[in-house]
Amino acid sequence: MREFGYQRAEDVSGAVALLAADPDARFLGGGTNLVDLMKTGVERPARLVDVRELPLDGIEVTADGGLRIGATVTNSDLAAHPEVRRRYPALAQAVLAGASGQLRNMATVGGNLLQRTRCGYFTDLSKPCNKRAPGSGCSAITGEHHNHAVLGASDHCVAVHPSDMGVALAAFDALVGYETLDGPGELPLTDFYLPVGDTPHRETALPPGALITGVTLPPVPVAARSRYRKVRERASYAFAIGSVAAALDVEAGVVREARLALGAVASRPWRARAAETVLTGAPADGETFAAAADAELAAARPLPDNGYKVTLMRNLVVAVLTELAEETAR
């Protein structure tokens, strides 16, 4: 076992300073992903800076009617919070779908956003992986890739992002707040994750050494009529092979507003803006929903063994939107 240092941060500025003083350090929240990667040798930090006890564990309504969620809020507390369940039900559903109860009790909001891919080649040090070892190659392209990306991938990486929570946050225009030595900053979640391109090891747009301090959800009235649906290979705890976060506002049979994001299809939570464009102002029926799904999935580039995902996601989008439209009509 490789030895590493451990230090508990006393405040946000102190945590940032500790990481700045040691570029090989990592922030430790719940540890449900980082510690696993340390065990396999993928992550080899020289020091862990424990941020779990920082005063970032609150959820509060903002002045404009949105929500501010602290970075150390546990997934269990997030899913159970009454304002999350009332204002953004798809977010609560996504978190509950994302892990076992034991993991939700430990995992934090900030850590969830930063979790690494579950691609088997990424965690296997004996296999080439551009995300783990830049320039070494992507084993999944010619290997096992049935649950890999069909959107936004490249010749350098076809891994998918595993977060359920992130899919719902993407649908509702979440903003990720962070702190650096130069002060605070904020990134839209849709800009937080970088495109794969030829640098899949560069996963987020966070400045070096930045500490995520929280997530802000703007007021999105349509989010109160939202749903998260996840498809997995077994009914118990498992990562998605496809998921949808959707919200729909229908009046007189016409879609006034739609929010849609897809999960387990790309290296990041995928905001389905092409589908939203088709939906807005169109009849709230199966034909429109199918056309919206087709518009988004037209850019899909599946590999030989994951083409099923295109059909699966088309059917899933149509099913979720149909359910929301029927509920709105009641």
N, C-alpha and C positions, 0 to 999 in steps of 0.2 A: 504494500500500500504506500502511495506517495504521501508524505507528510504535507500538511498545509496549516497555515495560521488561521486563527478565528478571533474576530473582534466584534462586539456588539456596538452599533452606532447609537449615540445618545440623542442626536437631532439630525434633521435633514442636511444642513450645511456640513455637519461633521461627517456624515456618511459619504457625501460627495467628495470631501477633502481626503478621506481615507482611501477611496478608490483612485483619486488623482495621484496620490503618493505611491501607489502600487498598481501599475498597469496590468499585472497578472492577477489582480483580485477580482472577485465577483460578488455582486449583491446576493444575499440569501434571504428569501421570503419564506414560503412554506417548504421549499426544497423538493417538491414532488416530482420535478423534472430534472433540476440541476444535480441533485444528489444521485439520481439514477445514472446520469451521464458521467458523473465522477466515478461511479463504480465500474463502468465499462471502459473508462479511459478516454472517452470522447472529450470531456471537459477535464482540465488539469489546473485548476486555479492554485495560485500560491497562497492565497488568503481568502477567507469568506468574511464579508462584512454583513452582519446580521441586521436587517432593517425591520424585522417583524414587530418590534416594540415601538417603532416610531408612531407618532400621533397622526396616522394616516388611515385610520380604521372607521371613519364615519361615513354615513350616507345622509345627505341633506338636500332639501328642495332649494333650488336657486331662485333668485329674485324674479327671473323671467318665467319660472314655471318648469324648468328642467330639473335635472338631478346631478349632483356632484358626488362621485363615488371615490373614496380613498383607495390608494394603491394596496394597502394591506388588509382591506376588507376581505374576509374569506368568501369563497364561493358559496358556502352554506348560508352565511348571513346575507349575501347579495340576493340569492334566490328566495329567501324567506321575507325580505323586507316588504312591508305592505305597499309602499309607494312604487317600488319596482314592479310588483305584481299588478298594481292598478294602472300605472301609466305605460309600462313597457312589458306586458306579459310574455312576449316572445323571448325577452332576455332572461326572465326567470325560468322559462321552459328550457332554454338552451343550456343554462347552467346545470339544471337538474338532469338533463340528458347527457352531460359531459363526463361524468365520473361517478365512482362509488361514493357513498356517504363519507367514508373515512377520508378519502382524498379531498372531497369538498370541504371538510372541516379544516384541512391544512392549507390547501391551495389558495393563493391570493389573486386578486384582480390583476395587479401588475405582473406577477409571474405568469399568469395565464396568457397574457399578451406576448410574452417573451419565450414561451415554450418552443422547443425545437421540433423538427419533423420527426415522425415515427417511422420513416423509411428504414427498412431493415439494413440496407447497405450503409446508411449514415452511422448506425450504431455498431457496425461490424468493422473493426479496425483492419481486418485482413483484406477488405474489398476497397477498390477505388471509389471515391466520393468527392466530387468537386465542392460540396458544401462543407465537408469536414477537412479536406485537404485540397485546396484550390489547384487546378491544373492536372489532377490525377485521373479525371474521367468520371462518367456517370454509369455505374453498373446497372442501374434499373432500366435503362433504355433497351438493352438487349437481354436483360434478366427478368426477374419477377417484378411486374409493374401493374398488376390488376387493380390496385387501389391508388394509382398515381394520377397525375394531373392530366386534364384534357383541355384546360384553358390556361393561357399565359405562360406556358412552359417554354423551355428552350433546349437546344442541343446539349446544354451544360447541366441541366437539372430538371427532373420531372416530379420531384417530391411535392407533397401537399402539406398545407398547414393544418395542424390537428385541432385547433381551437373551435369549440362550439360557441362559446361566449362571444368570440370575435365576430362571428357571422351576424349575430343580432346587433352588436354594436355598429357594424358597418352599415346595416340597413337604416340605422337611426342617426347617422351623421355624428357619431361620437368624436370627441376631441381628447387626445391624450396629453396630459400635462406632465412636465418633467422639470427637474432642477439640475443646473450645472454650476460650475465655479463662477460663471459669468452671469448667473441669475436664472429665473424661470423661463420656460418656453412652452409652446403648445403645438401639436400637430394633428390635423384631421386623421382619423383612423385610416381612411382610404389612401393617405399619403404616408402613413407610418411604415407600412411594409414596402420594400423596394421591389421593382420588377426583377425577375430572375436574371435575364440577360446572360452575360458571360461572367458574372460575379455572384453566383448563388450563395457564397459564404457571407456576403453583405446583405443581411436580412431586413434591417430596419434603418430608418432615417434618423434615429436618435443620435445626437452628438456623442463623441467619445466620453465615457465616464458619466453619462447622464443617469439620473435616478428617476424612474417614473413615480410621480406623486399622486396621480389620480386620473380619473376619466370623467369628463363632463358630457352629459346627454342634453342636447338642447330641447326645448319644448317641441314635441312632435305629436299633435293631437291624434293623428291617424294611428300612432303606435298603440293606443289603447285598444285598437281592434287588430291585434297582430297574433301571429302564431309561428312557432318553430317546430319543424318536423325533421326528424333524423332517421335515415335508413342505415342499418348496421348489419353485420353478418350473424349476429346473435342478439337475442333480446336483452341479455344482461349487459353489464358495462363493457363497451367496446367503442373504438373510434369509428367515425362515420365513413361510409363509402359514398355518401351524398347527403346533403342537408339543405334546407331552405328556411330562411327567415323572411316572413312576408307580412305586410300590413296593407289594408285596402279600405278605401272610403268610397262607397257607392251611393249615388242618389238618382232616383228615377231610372234605375237600371243602367246607369252610365258611371264609369270609374272616374271619380274626381281626383283622387290621388292614390298612388301606389308606391310602396317601398318593397324592394326585393334584394336579397343577398343570398349567395350560394356558398356552401361549404364543401370541403373535401374534393374540390375540383381544380384547385390551383394552389400556388405557393403562398397565397394569402387569402383571407376572406374576400369573396368576389362580389362586389356591388354590381348588380345587374341593371345597368342604366339603359341599355338598349331595350330590354324588356319593359322597363318603366315607361319609356317613351311610347311604345306601342300601346300600353295599357291606358295611359292617361287620355281621357276624353272618348274612349271606345266603349262599346257595349260590354257589360260585365257578364260574358258568357264563355262557354267552352271554346268557341272558335277564336275569340280574342286571346284567351289565356294560352292556347296552343301557339298562336302566332307570336305572342310575346316570348314564350319559351324558345321557339325556333329562331327568333331574331337574336337572342342572347347566345344560343348554342351554335349559331352559324360559324363562329370563330373557333369552334372546338377542333382540336387536332389530336385525336386519340391515337394511342399506340396499339399494336396488334391485339393485346389482351385486355384493354380497358375501354373498348368502344361501347360496351354495355352501359357505361356511365352516361352517355349522351341520351340514350333512350330513357334510362332511369330518371335523370334530372328533368327531362321533358315531362314525363308522367307525374313526377313529384310536384313540379311547379303548377301544373294544371290542377292537380288534386287539392293542393293547399289553397290556391286562389279560389277554386270552386267552393270549398268549405267556408272561406271567409265571406264570399259573396252571398252564400245562402244564409249565413248568420246575420249579415247586414240587412237582408230582405225581410227577416222575421219581425 
